[in-house]
């Protein structure tokens, strides 16, 4: 099924131009009468049909809105990794149900904030949008602008339980620290891990150190593994 992200979508007729027209007409080569699904990125999807199609615009008819109850809100605070690892985390984390991503600068981050994050954030948001379209989600995760670790933690919604993936923690498994139904934030260090000062600072803010087990996971793997555990605990995976 063809899926199209259309922020603010409502039942009825809607006109498309520009990039979305190009995507439907030139990339997907839809025709008048073709069926597709439109989703607004906030949990509502619609059955849709191409009513008109020209070089200048397309008209879709949207019917039968379906609201998908949102899963537990999980924010992934990912220590800025090297190369394109963050793009992998965004793509796969979206597939695994993350509600938001917060790229964070940590003491051991090789990648540093350089004032050029605006353009990167826009690209990252598009990656999350495309992953949501492909995996069938009706909501698109928010990708926040990169910021320092503690600033990102302090900006979390009130009531969020902060869980720190800590390689030195051995007694508290992630599965034992997850509260029922409450929003969760997972803190993942960069390639070199979190410093002890950062871990202690997070604890002073109310965070809990947890472990995923004895294996050492790469930064781009740890958050995805933790998201999988949460999805399983919530009955949405496995």
C-alpha positions as CSV (number, residue, x, y, z in Angstrom):
1,X,0.0,0.0,0.0
2,X,1.3,3.5,-1.0
3,X,1.5,5.7,2.1
4,X,1.9,9.5,2.2
5,X,2.7,11.7,5.1
6,X,0.6,14.8,5.1
7,X,0.8,17.0,8.2
8,X,-2.6,18.4,9.2
9,X,-4.5,15.9,7.0
10,X,-8.3,15.9,7.4
11,X,-11.2,14.0,5.9
12,X,-12.4,15.4,2.6
13,X,-10.5,16.7,-0.5
14,X,-7.0,18.0,-0.3
15,X,-4.8,19.5,-3.0
16,X,-1.1,18.5,-3.4
17,X,1.6,20.5,-5.2
18,X,5.4,20.6,-5.1
19,X,7.4,17.8,-3.6
20,X,4.4,15.7,-2.7
21,X,3.0,15.9,-6.2
22,X,6.4,15.0,-7.6
23,X,6.6,12.0,-5.2
24,X,3.2,10.7,-6.2
25,X,3.2,11.4,-9.9
26,X,6.9,11.0,-10.9
27,X,8.3,8.6,-8.3
28,X,5.3,6.3,-7.6
29,X,3.5,7.1,-10.9
30,X,0.0,6.9,-9.4
31,X,-3.0,7.4,-11.6
32,X,-6.5,8.7,-11.1
33,X,-8.5,6.2,-9.1
34,X,-5.5,4.7,-7.3
35,X,-5.9,4.0,-3.6
36,X,-3.4,5.0,-1.0
37,X,-3.1,5.7,2.7
38,X,-2.5,9.2,4.1
39,X,-1.2,9.7,7.7
40,X,-0.9,13.0,9.5
41,X,2.2,12.1,11.6
42,X,0.3,12.5,14.9
43,X,-1.6,9.1,15.0
44,X,-4.4,9.5,12.5
45,X,-4.5,7.8,9.1
46,X,-7.0,7.9,6.2
47,X,-8.1,5.8,3.3
48,X,-7.5,8.0,0.2
49,X,-8.0,8.0,-3.5
50,X,-6.5,10.0,-6.3
51,X,-9.3,12.1,-7.6
52,X,-7.4,14.4,-10.0
53,X,-3.9,14.4,-11.4
54,X,-2.2,17.0,-13.6
55,X,1.2,18.5,-14.2
56,X,0.4,21.2,-11.6
57,X,-1.5,19.5,-8.9
58,X,-3.2,16.4,-7.6
59,X,-6.4,16.1,-5.6
60,X,-6.9,13.4,-3.0
61,X,-10.1,12.3,-1.4
62,X,-9.6,11.3,2.2
63,X,-12.1,9.1,4.1
64,X,-12.5,6.8,7.1
65,X,-10.1,8.4,9.6
66,X,-8.4,5.8,11.9
67,X,-6.8,6.9,15.1
68,X,-4.0,4.7,16.4
69,X,-3.5,4.8,20.2
70,X,0.0,5.9,20.8
71,X,2.4,3.4,22.5
72,X,4.4,4.3,25.6
73,X,6.4,7.5,24.9
74,X,10.0,6.6,24.7
75,X,12.7,9.2,24.0
76,X,16.1,8.0,22.9
77,X,18.9,10.3,24.1
78,X,21.7,9.2,21.8
79,X,25.3,10.3,22.4
80,X,26.5,11.8,19.1
81,X,28.2,9.0,17.2
82,X,30.6,9.1,14.3
83,X,29.8,8.8,10.6
84,X,26.2,7.8,9.7
85,X,25.5,5.7,12.8
86,X,22.9,8.2,14.0
87,X,21.0,7.8,10.8
88,X,20.8,4.1,11.4
89,X,19.6,4.7,15.0
90,X,16.9,7.1,13.7
91,X,15.6,4.7,11.0
92,X,15.6,1.6,13.1
93,X,14.5,3.4,16.3
94,X,11.5,4.7,14.4
95,X,10.6,1.2,13.3
96,X,10.9,0.1,17.0
97,X,8.4,2.8,18.2
98,X,10.6,5.6,19.6
99,X,8.5,8.7,20.1
100,X,11.4,11.2,20.0
101,X,15.1,11.3,19.5
102,X,17.5,13.7,21.2
103,X,21.1,13.7,19.8
104,X,23.3,14.7,22.7
105,X,26.9,15.9,23.1
106,X,28.8,14.0,25.7
107,X,32.2,14.3,27.3
108,X,33.6,11.4,25.1
109,X,31.7,12.3,21.9
110,X,34.1,12.5,19.0
111,X,31.5,14.4,17.0
112,X,31.2,17.9,18.5
113,X,28.5,20.6,18.2
114,X,29.7,23.0,15.5
115,X,26.8,25.4,15.0
116,X,25.8,23.7,11.8
117,X,23.2,21.4,13.4
118,X,20.1,23.0,11.9
119,X,20.7,21.5,8.4
120,X,21.6,18.1,10.0
121,X,18.4,18.1,12.1
122,X,16.3,18.7,9.1
123,X,17.8,15.8,7.3
124,X,17.4,13.6,10.4
125,X,13.8,14.5,10.7
126,X,13.2,13.5,7.1
127,X,14.8,10.1,7.8
128,X,12.4,9.6,10.7
129,X,9.5,10.6,8.5
130,X,10.5,8.2,5.8
131,X,11.0,5.3,8.3
132,X,7.5,6.0,9.7
133,X,6.0,5.8,6.2
134,X,7.7,2.6,5.4
135,X,7.0,0.8,8.6
136,X,3.3,1.7,8.8
137,X,3.3,4.1,11.7
138,X,0.7,6.9,11.8
139,X,2.9,9.1,14.0
140,X,6.3,10.5,13.1
141,X,8.9,10.8,15.9
142,X,10.3,14.2,16.7
143,X,14.1,14.6,16.2
144,X,15.3,17.3,18.5
145,X,18.1,19.7,17.8
146,X,21.5,18.4,19.1
147,X,22.3,19.8,22.5
148,X,24.5,19.0,25.6
149,X,23.5,15.9,27.6
150,X,22.3,17.5,30.8
151,X,20.4,20.2,28.9
152,X,18.5,17.5,27.0
153,X,17.7,15.6,30.2
154,X,16.3,18.7,31.9
155,X,14.1,19.4,28.9
156,X,12.3,16.1,29.1
157,X,8.6,16.2,29.9
158,X,7.7,16.1,33.6
159,X,7.2,12.5,34.9
160,X,9.6,10.9,32.4
161,X,11.6,8.0,33.9
162,X,15.3,8.4,32.9
163,X,17.2,5.1,32.4
164,X,20.9,5.2,31.8
165,X,22.5,2.3,29.9
166,X,25.6,2.0,32.2
167,X,28.3,-0.5,31.3
168,X,29.3,-0.7,35.0
169,X,25.8,-1.5,36.2
170,X,25.3,-5.3,36.9
171,X,22.5,-5.5,39.4
172,X,19.6,-3.7,37.8
173,X,18.4,-5.0,34.4
174,X,16.5,-2.7,32.2
175,X,13.4,-4.9,32.3
176,X,13.2,-4.5,36.1
177,X,13.4,-0.7,36.1
178,X,10.7,0.1,33.5
179,X,7.7,1.6,35.2
180,X,4.2,0.5,34.0
181,X,2.9,2.9,31.3
182,X,5.0,5.9,32.3
183,X,7.1,7.7,29.6
184,X,10.7,6.6,29.5
185,X,13.9,8.2,28.4
186,X,16.9,6.0,27.5
187,X,20.3,7.5,27.7
188,X,23.0,6.0,25.4
189,X,26.6,7.1,25.5
190,X,28.7,7.7,22.4
191,X,31.5,5.3,21.2
192,X,33.6,5.8,24.3
193,X,30.6,5.5,26.7
194,X,29.5,7.9,29.3
195,X,32.0,9.2,31.8
196,X,31.5,8.4,35.5
197,X,30.9,12.1,36.1
198,X,28.1,12.1,33.6
199,X,26.5,8.9,35.1
200,X,26.7,10.4,38.6
201,X,25.3,13.7,37.3
202,X,22.4,11.9,35.7
203,X,21.7,10.0,38.9
204,X,21.7,13.3,40.8
205,X,18.9,14.3,38.5
206,X,16.9,11.2,39.4
207,X,18.1,8.8,36.6
208,X,18.5,5.1,37.2
209,X,21.5,3.1,35.9
210,X,20.5,-0.2,34.2
211,X,22.1,-3.0,32.2
212,X,21.1,-4.9,29.2
213,X,23.3,-7.9,30.2
214,X,27.0,-8.9,30.1
215,X,27.7,-8.2,26.4
216,X,29.2,-4.9,25.4
217,X,27.0,-3.3,22.7
218,X,28.1,-0.7,20.2
219,X,26.5,2.8,20.6
220,X,24.3,2.3,17.6
221,X,23.1,-1.1,18.9
222,X,22.5,-0.4,22.5
223,X,19.5,1.9,22.1
224,X,17.9,-0.3,19.5
225,X,18.2,-3.3,21.9
226,X,16.7,-1.3,24.7
227,X,13.8,-0.2,22.6
228,X,13.2,-3.8,21.6
229,X,13.1,-4.8,25.3
230,X,10.5,-2.0,26.0
231,X,8.4,-3.0,23.1
232,X,8.4,-6.6,24.3
233,X,7.5,-5.5,27.8
234,X,4.6,-3.5,26.5
235,X,3.3,-6.5,24.5
236,X,4.0,-4.9,21.1
237,X,6.9,-7.1,19.9
238,X,7.5,-10.8,20.2
